[in-house]
């Protein structure tokens, strides 16, 4: 997984999760925690998808702590409604 901070194999701190991500454009591969809303399922992520409001359904990996001290999530894949 190039560009990712690898998850710790001994804990479950970082994991793949479904989310609704607020981004101006889908060209980014990592997002601050404040832009990510974690949801329970793929269906919930797709229900929150709204291109007009720049909210996109995704599968993300995280949270990880960046070198700047922020918690971030990495994009695994965009989900298509």
N, C-alpha and C positions, 0 to 999 in steps of 0.2 A: 504494500500500500504506500506508494510513493507520495510524499507530501503530508502524510498523517503521522501523528505521534502515536506509536503503537500502544494498544491497551495493555495494562498490567495483567499478566496471565493469572496472578494470584488473588486479584480482587475483582469486583464488579463495578468499579467506579465509573469507567467509561464503557459504553455499550452502544450497539446499534439500536436506534429508536425511530419511530415515526414522528413527524413534526410538520407544523405549518411555519414556513420561514418567510419573514418580511424582508424583501430585497428590492432595490430599484431595478436591477436587471439580473438575469440568472447567469452571469459570467463569473461569479465568485465561487470559490470552493470551500471557504471557511467563513463562519458567521459568529459575531459576538452573542453571548447568551441572551442579551436583551432583544434580539431579533428572532429568537427561536421559541416557539410554543410547542412543547412536547405533548403528544396525544397518545391515546391508548392503542389505536389500530390504524391500518392503512385506510380503512373506510372513513375514520374520523379525520385523517389528514386530507383525504380527497374532499370531504364535506367542507373543510375550511379553506380550500383552494379558491382564490378570487383574484384573477389577473388584474382587474380594474383597481383593486386596493393593493396590488403588488405583494400578495400573499400566495405562496406556492407550496404545494404538497411535496414532501421529500422524505427520504430516509437519511438519517444523520448518525454520525459517530461522535460520542462525547459524553459529558463535557471533558475537556482537557484544559490545562492551565497554560496560557501562552507565555512567552518570555517577557511580555509587558505586564503580566500579572492578571490578565483578564481570562475569564472562562470562555472557551470557544467550542463550537461544534464544526465538524468537517462533513461535507457533502459526500454521501455514498452514492445516491442517485435521486434524480428528480422523478416524481411519480406523475403519470399522465392521467388526467381525468377522463 
